[in-house]
Amino acid sequence: MNRAGKWNGTVTVRVSGGSPERFFNLCSFHGISLEEMRREEDGIRFRMAAKDFFAAGRLAKKAGVKLRIKEKRGLPFFLRRSRKHLAFFLGILICLGLLYYSSLFIWDIHMEGNTKYTDSTLLHFLEEKGYVHGMKKSGIVCEEIEKDIRGRYGDITWVSAQISGNRLIIRIKENQIIDAEGTPASDESGTVMDLTASKNGTVVSVITRTGTPKVHPGDSVEKGQVLISGTLEILDEGGNLLSTRGVRADGDIVAATEYLYEDVFSLASPKKYYTGKETKQRYLWLFGHRVFWPGEKNTYACSDETDSYEMVHLWENFYLPLGWGVITVREYREAVEVISAKEAEKKALLRFEAYCDQLSDLGVTITDCSLETFLEADSCRAVGIVNGEEAIGILGGS
C-alpha cells in the first residue's frame, strides 16, 4: 500500500458473476486503478482506493457483476472504528502535551559532592537567588549559579551547574581548611613567562623543560623568586652568550616546605539530647508546592526536621511535577557538654590529622609532623609543625 492509500483508505473487493472482463475494461476506461488482482474459487479479488468504490459500483451494474468488500484499510476506517475510544486517544494527546509542557521546567534540583553544607542549606540559598523547583529552564544561567555559590561560600573551591532533562544538577567541591596558594598565569598574549616560587622553601630537585634554571638543589627560595627564567640563553661552544629568546618557562621544582599549624576550640559545646518524641507530617508535592495531609503539628520548643521525599520520574533525568514526602520532627533538649582533657587531646589530634589529609590532597608529601596541645580554663589550643615536599613553581610574567 502506498502512502496515499494509508491516509485515504483502500478496500479489498471480490467480483463475481456476469462478465468480470467487461467490468475491468470499464474501470480502465474511467481511470479507476485496480491492484493485486488474483483469481480465487469464489471470484476475482483486487484492491482499489476507497474513494473509487461507489463509481465502480455503477460500472458493476452495467457489467452484470456483484462487488463485495472483504477488507478495509487506512486512516478513515481506523478513525471510524475508534469512535468509541475517542476519549482514550484524547487522553493520550493531553498526556503527551502535559509531558512536553513539563519538560520546559525544572522539577528537581540535585546536589552532589557537598558534605559541609547540607542540601537544604544550599537549596535555601538558591531560592534566595530565584532558583526554585518549577522555574522555567530558559530562565536558568548555569554560569551565574556557579558564580553565586562561589561568591557566597568561600570554602567551596569548584562548582559545576548543568541542566539534564528537567533536572538541575549542581556538583561542588569543598575545601574546609586551606586553599591553593597559586594559580598558573595564562600565556595567551605570547609574552615571556617566568616560573616563580609560590611559597618559601628549600629546593629539593629541579627539572627544566623550557627556559633557563635560576636555582639548584639545596638553595633556599622565597615566595615570588624566579625559579626558571623565561629568557632562554643561546651559547656558543665556548660558553659565550650569542643571543636570547623569550619563551614560556616550564619545569618541575620540588622544595621542602614548612607549615605552622594552630587551632583553638572550646572545651564546652552545646549538645542535643533527643527525648524520643517525634511527629511526622506527610505531604503531596504538586508543581513545586507541598500539600500537607491532616495530621500532627510541631509543638515542640526545640526540635529539628528531616525531609525525605520521592518524585515520580519516567527515566533518570526526566522528572514529573508530582511526588510525595514526609517531614520527621524530633524533639530534643539543649545542654552544655564539657569534654575531659583526654577527650580534648583526642579531638585536637583528629583535627590536626584532617589538616594533614587536606595538605596531602593538595599535593604535599608530608615527611614529618608534630603537635602539642595546651589546656586552658575553657579551651584547648593546639600548635603543630608540618614538614613536607611539594611542587612550588607557578607561572608569572617577567
N, C-alpha and C positions, 0 to 999 in steps of 0.2 A: 504494500500500500504506500503510495507516495504521500508527501507531506500535506498536499491539498486534500487528499482523501481522509486523512486523520482529522483535520479540522472541520470539513464539510460533511463527512459521513459517507459510507458506502453500504450497499446491500448485496448479499449473495442471493441470486434468484434461480429458480428451476422453471424451465419452459417445457411444456408437454402438449401433446395433441396437435391437430391442424397441420400447418406447414411451417416448421421452425425455420427452414431455409428462407422462405419469403419474409418472415419476421426479422431475420438477421439482415437481409438486404434493405428492408425499410429503415432499420436502425442506422445502418451505414449511410443511407441517403439523407437522413435527417440529422446526421452528425452526433449520434449517440454512441459513445465508446463502450464496448463490451470487452472485458478482460478475463483471463484464466478460464477459458471455455473448456469443458470436458464432458464427455458423454457418459451417462450412467444408466442403470436399468430403468429408472423411473423418468428419464428425460435427459435434458442437457442443462448443466449448471454453468453459470457465469457470474462475474462480479461487475457492478456498474455504480456510478455515482448516484447517491440518494436523490439528488435534485432532478435526475432524468427518469426516475421510475414512473411518474404519472404520465409523462409523454410516451414512454414505452408501453404503458397500459393501453393507450388508444391505438397504437400500432398493432398490439397483440390482437385486438378485436378484428382488425382488418385481415390479419393473417389466420384468424381462427384458432389461436393458441391460448393456453392458460399460463399465467405467471403466478408463482407463489414465492414469497420471500422466505428464505431459510435462515438467514443470519443478518444482523445489523451491527455495524461497527462505526466508530468515530465519536467525536465530541458531542454532537447534538443528541445522539442516542444515550450517551453516558449521562449527560445532564438531565435528560428526561427520566432515566431510571433512578437518578439520585435526588429527585424532588422531595421524597420522603425524608431524606437525610440532609436537607438543606441546613438545618441548624448545626449539624455536626461539622459540615465544611465551613460554615460561617465562623464557628468556634475556632477552627484551625487557623483561619485567616486572622482572627482577632489575636490569637495566641502568638502567631508569627509577628504581628505588628507590635505587640507588647514586648516581645523579646528584642526586636530591633530598637524600640524606644528605650528599653532598659540598658542596652549596650552603649548608649550615649552618656551614661552617668557612672560615677564611681560608687560602688556599693561595699567595698571592703578596703580598708587601709591596713596594710600588713607591715609589721616591723621585724627586722632581722638584725642580729648582732648586738643588741642593746642588753647590757647586764646591770649597769649602774642606774640607768633611767628606765623606769617601767613603761610598758605600752601606754597605760593610762596617762602618765605624765607627758609623754611625747604627743599623744593624741590631743590632750587638752591644749598644749602649746599650738598645735596645728589648727585647732578650732579658733584660737585667738587670731590666727593669721588668715582665717577664712577658708581653710581646707577641711571640709566635713564630709561625712557619708552623704551621698545623694547629690553631690555637686556635679556639674557638667564637666566631662573630660576636656572639652575645648577651653575651659577656663583655668586649666592647670598648667603652670610653667615649672617644669621639674628643676631647672637651674635656680629659680627663686626659692623653692623649697630647700634645696641644698644650702644655699647661701643663708637663709633664715636660721636653719638649725645650727650651722657652724657659728653664726654670729651670737646665738643665744647660749649655746653650751660650748664653752672654750675648751673643755677636755674631750670633745668629740672631734677626732682628727680627720675623719673621712666620712663623707655622706654620698650616697647614690640614690636618686629617686627615679623610678621607672613606672610607666603605665603598661600593664599587661592585661589584655582583655578589659574587664571593668574593675580591675584591682589597681590600687596604688601601692607599689612595693617600695619600701624605704629600707635600705641597708646602711648600717653605720658601723664605725669602728671607734671605740672609746680608748682613751689613754688617761688613766686616773692619776698618775704621779708625775711623769716627766714628758717633755716634748722633745722632738728632734731639734738640735741646735742650729742646723744649717740647711739651706735649700739650694741646690745647684742652680747657678745662673744660666740663662739661655745664651746661645751664640747665634741668634737669628740675624744679627747685623754683620756677622763675619769679622768682628774686631778681635784683637789679640786677647786671649783669656789665660790668666794665671790660675794655678791650683794653689789655694791658700789653706791655712790651718783653721779648722772650725773651733778648736779649743787648745788649751795648753797641754803639753805632754813631752815625752822623750821618745824620739824616733826609734822604732824597732827594726823596720825594714822599708826599703824604697824600691819600687818597681816603676820605671819610666817607660811609657809607650810613645808619648809625643811631648816635645818640649825639652827644656834644659833643667836637670835637677839642681836644687839650691841647698839641699840638706842631705845628711848622711846618717846612717845608724849611729845612735849614741848622742846625737845633737838634741839639745833642749829647744823647743819651739814655743812661741806664744800665739794666742789666737790672732788671726789676721796675717800672720807671717807667710811670705811666699815660699811654697814647698817645691813646686815645679814651675819654672818660668815659661810663659807663652812665647818668649822670644827665642827662636831656635838659632843657635850659633853654628855657622858653617866654617870649618877649619881646613887648612891645607895639611899636607903630610908632615910638616914641621910643627904643627900645632898653632900656627898663626891664624888669626881671625880674618876670613875673607869677606864674609857678609852675614847678615842676619835676616831672618824671615819670621813674620808673625804667624803663630799657629794657635790652635785650641789645645791647651795643655791637658794631658791625660796620663794617669798613672795611679798606682795604689801606694799610699803612705799609711803605714800602721804605726801607731805610737802607744806607749804606755801612758795611761791617764789615771787620774785620781778623782773620786767623788766623795765629798764630805756630806754626811747624812745627819739630819737632826729631825726629831719628831717629838711632839708633846701631845699627850692626851690625858683626859681627866680620869681619875680613879672612880668617880661616881658617874653613873649613867642611868637615864630613865629606862625602865623595863616594864613590859606589858605582862600582866598576869590574866590569862583568859579564864573566865568563870565557867565556861562550858555552855552558856546560854547563846542561842543563835536563832535568827529568823531567816526565812527565805522569801524573796519576792520574785515571782515568776512573771515573765512578760513575753509578748509577741513583738517582733521587730518588723515594722512595715514602712517601707520607703523612707528609711532614715529616722523613724520615730519609734519610741517604745510605747507599747500599750500594755499597762500593768493589769494583771488579774487581781481580783479582790483577794485580800489576804492580810497577813500581819504587817504592821508598820514598825519602823525603827524608833523605839522609845528609850534606848539605852543612852546613858550620859556619855560614856566613852565606848567607841566601837570602831571597827574597821570593816571594809567591804571587799569582797572579791566578786568579780563579774565574769561569768562564763557563759558563752553563747555559741550557737551554731547557726550558720547561714546556709540556705539552700543554694546549691550550685550545680550546673549541668555538667561542667568539666572543670579542670583545675583553676583556670583563670577567668571563668565566666560565672559570676555570682548574680543571683536574683535578689530583688529588694524585699526578701522575705526570710524570716528566721525566728528563733526563739532563744530564750536565755533565762538565767536565774542569778539574782544578786543575793549572796550569802552575807549576812551581817552578824559579826561575832562580838559579844560584849567582853570588855577587859577592864581591869583596874590598873591605874598607874602607880608605880612605886619607884624608888631610887635604889639602885643596887651599887654597892661599893665592893670592888674586887680586891682580893688579897695581893700581897707583894709578889707571891709566886705567880699568880694569875696575870699580874701586870707585866712581869718579865716575859711570860709566855706570849702575851698579846703583842708586846714590843718586838719580840723575835719574829712573829708571824708577819707583822707589818714591814719589818726590815727585809724578810725573805721575799715578800711581794715586790718591794722596791728593786731588789736584785733581779727578780724574774723579768721585770719590765726593762731593766737595763739590757738583759740578755736578748729580749725581743727586739731591741734597737740595734743589735749587732755588737754589743760589748762582750768580749770574752773575759770573764772575771777570773783573775789569778789569785786574789787574796781579799779577805774582808774581815772586819772586826766590829764588835758592837759593845757598848757599855750602857747600862741603864742606871738612872738616878731617881729614887723615890723621894718625892716632896710631900708636903702636907696633904694636898688634894689632887696631885697629878703625878705623872710619870714622864720623865724626859729621857729620850734615847739618843745617843750620839754614836756615829759609826763612820768608818772609812772603807771605801770600796776601791780596790786597785784592779785595773783591767787593761786590756789591749783592744784597740778599735781603729777603723779607718777614719782619718781626720781630714782628708782632703776635700775641699769644695771649690767650685769654680767661682772666680771673681774677675772683673775687668782689670787690666793692667793700667 
